[in-house]
């Protein structure tokens, strides 16, 4: 299921070559952990600078109840 919400980035950790793992305090769900694939690529549409600690972002993400890390779509 997809959901759209806004949130404040609390922590950003590099993961593999091009991904980031984010801890985000969301307006609707509280503190959630997300993975952003390809954010650190050279030609990425969403640069890694967007995901710095303290930034307020609005995003669309997948919500799976049985997982600890969800994926951000856009």
CORZIUR-V275225 format. One record per backbone hydrogen bond with DSSP energy under -0.5 kcal/mol. CO is the residue of the C=O (numbers start at 1). NH is the residue of the N-H. Records with the same first field share a line. If there is no record, write none. Layout:
# CORZIUR-V275225
CO=NH + NH
This chain:
# CORZIUR-V275225
1=63
3=61
5=59
6=27
7=57
8=25
9=54
11=23
13=21
15=19
18=39 + 40
19=15
20=36
21=13
22=24 + 34
23=10 + 11
24=26 + 32
25=8
26=30
30=26
32=24
33=70
34=22
35=37 + 72
36=20 + 39
38=41
41=44
45=47
47=50
48=51
49=52
52=55
55=9 + 57
57=7
59=5
60=73 + 74
61=3
62=64
63=65
64=67
68=33 + 70
70=35
71=62
